[in-house]
Structures are given as structure tokens and as C-alpha cells.
Amino acid sequence: MEQGSELVLAGQRGLDPGASDVRMSSVRRGGRMSAQDEQPVIVHASGDVDAVSAPGFERQLRTAFTEAADKGGPVVVDLTEVRFFASVGMSLLVEHHRLGARQGTPLRVVAPARAMVRAMRATTLDQLLDLYPTVQEAVVPESL
């Protein structure tokens, strides 16, 4: 059973159909916690991640890494509903991957769209970032 809290940040462009929404949730499991039970913090993004929406995306990433450091779990960035992901978004993922490496907080990126995966491969980010096809697989990776 999963319980979660969620913080929602509306898009920076008001009613613009290309606006981006970023929300963050933390997942807690009921019952006893074992050493393998991590408490992931999930950042959900949708719409466009570009120069206009990047400051909100960055704030959510920073908040997520702070919360995850306290909980000892990973940060999962869900890009499932992202239509456009500009280079500024990729730069933020790299920056926060490095932050996570320094503080011992893994970054897991959910990128199921073929176009997103192709962009990650073209920039070799697929070799740096841990990519997953679903949030469920990112929350509970097979290696656990």
C-alpha cells in the first residue's frame, strides 16, 4: 500500500496550452521498513520543459533532493507527460545527477517516450543517467 503527499507547481505561462506543470510527491509504504525500503521522492513534469518553465522545474528538483536526503531514498523524475524537453531540462538533470552523486541520493529518470529516449541517447545522457520506462520500475528497481 502506498501513501503519498504531493506538492503542485502550476505552469509558468498561465493558460498557455504549452505550459508546464511540475508536481512532487513522496511515497511511503505501510508496514515495517527494511534496509531495502527506500522512500523515493517523485517529481512529475508535464507539458514543455524549456527556458520559461525551467526555474520551476529546478526549484522542484532542489526541494526533492533536500527531502530525499532526509529520507535516504532516491529522486525519481517522471517525464511521462512531457511533450517538449529542451536542453535546459537536460542540463538540470545532469546538474542534479551530480548533486545526487555527491550526497548519496540516486536520480532515476522515467522517460518512456521514444523521442525522449532518442534525445537522451544522442546526447549520451543514457550512459550517465539511470533511465526507466515506468515510475513503478524506477521506484522499485529489479536490483532490489
N, C-alpha and C positions, 0 to 999 in steps of 0.2 A: 504494500500500500504506500503510495507516495502522497506527501503533503507538500505544499509549497507556498511561498509568499512571492508576490510579484510587484514590480515597480514598472510603471509605464511612462515612457517619454514620448510625447506626440511629435510628429514630424515638424521640422523647422519651417516648412513652407505653407502652413495653414491648410487650405483646402486644395492645394495643387495636387492633381492626380499622381504626380511623380514623387510626392512627399514620402519621406522615410519614417517609419516608426521603429523605435528600439525599446524593448522591454526586458527586464531582468527578473529571473525567478531563482529561488534556491530550492533544491529538492531535498526533502528529509524522508527517510524511510522509517516506518514504525517498527517497533520491536527492539531487540538487542542489537547494538552496534558491534561489529567485529573490526579487527585491524584493516580488513579489506573494504569495509564500508566507507566510501568516500562520500562527502556531501558536496556534490557539484553545484556550481552557480551557473545558471544558463542565461545567456544574453541572446534574445531573439531579435533579429533585424528583418525589416521588410521594406519593400519599395526600392528606392535608389540610395546607395551609399556613395556619396560624392562630396565635393568640396563644401556644399551647403549643409549637408547632414552630418559630415564627419565630426564636428565638435561634439554633437550629442552622442554619437557612437563612441567617441573617445572617452567622454565622461562615464558612460555606462561600463566600458571596459575597465577603467580605473577603479570604479566602485566595485565591480565584480572581482577584480584581483585582490582588493582590500578584504572583501568579505570571504573570498576563498582562502586567503592566507590565514584568516582567523579560524576557519573550519577545517583546514587541512585537505581540501578537495580540489579538483580541477575547475577550470573555467571552460565551459562549452559555449561556443559561439555558433548559433543556428542561423545559417544563411539560406535556409529553405525557401523563404518567401521574398528573397532579394531579386529584383528584376535587373538592376544595373549595379555593378560593383567596380568603382573607379580605382585607379592606382593608389589614391589616398587611403582607401579602405585596406588595400593590401599592405601598405606601409604601416598602418596601425596594427594589423595582425602581426607583422614582423616585430615591431616595437614591443608589443605585449607578449609575444612568444619569448623574447629576450628577457623581459621583466620576469616572466614566469620561471624561466630557467635560473635566474639569479635568486628568486625567493622560494624555489621548490614547488611552484604551482604550475602544473601542466596546462597547456592550452590545447583544446580539442576543437576542431572546426568541422561543422556539419555543412557539407557542400554537395547536395545530391544532383544539382543541375549539370548536365553535360557541358554547357558553355562555361560554367564556373570552374569545373574541374579542368577543362581545356586551358583556361586562362592561368590557373594555378600551375599546370604543367609547363606552359610556355614560359613562365617566369621562374621556373624551378622551385616554386614555393611548396609544391607537393613533396619535395625532398626535405624541406625544413619543418613544415607544419604537419601535425597529425590530423589527417582528413578522414571523415566518416560519412557514410551515406545517410544515416538517420541519427536523430537525437538519442534514441534508445541505445544504439550501438556505441555512441560517444559516452553516454552516462555509465554504461556497464561494458567496457571493452572485453573482448574474448580472453585477454591475457589474465583477467582476474579469476 
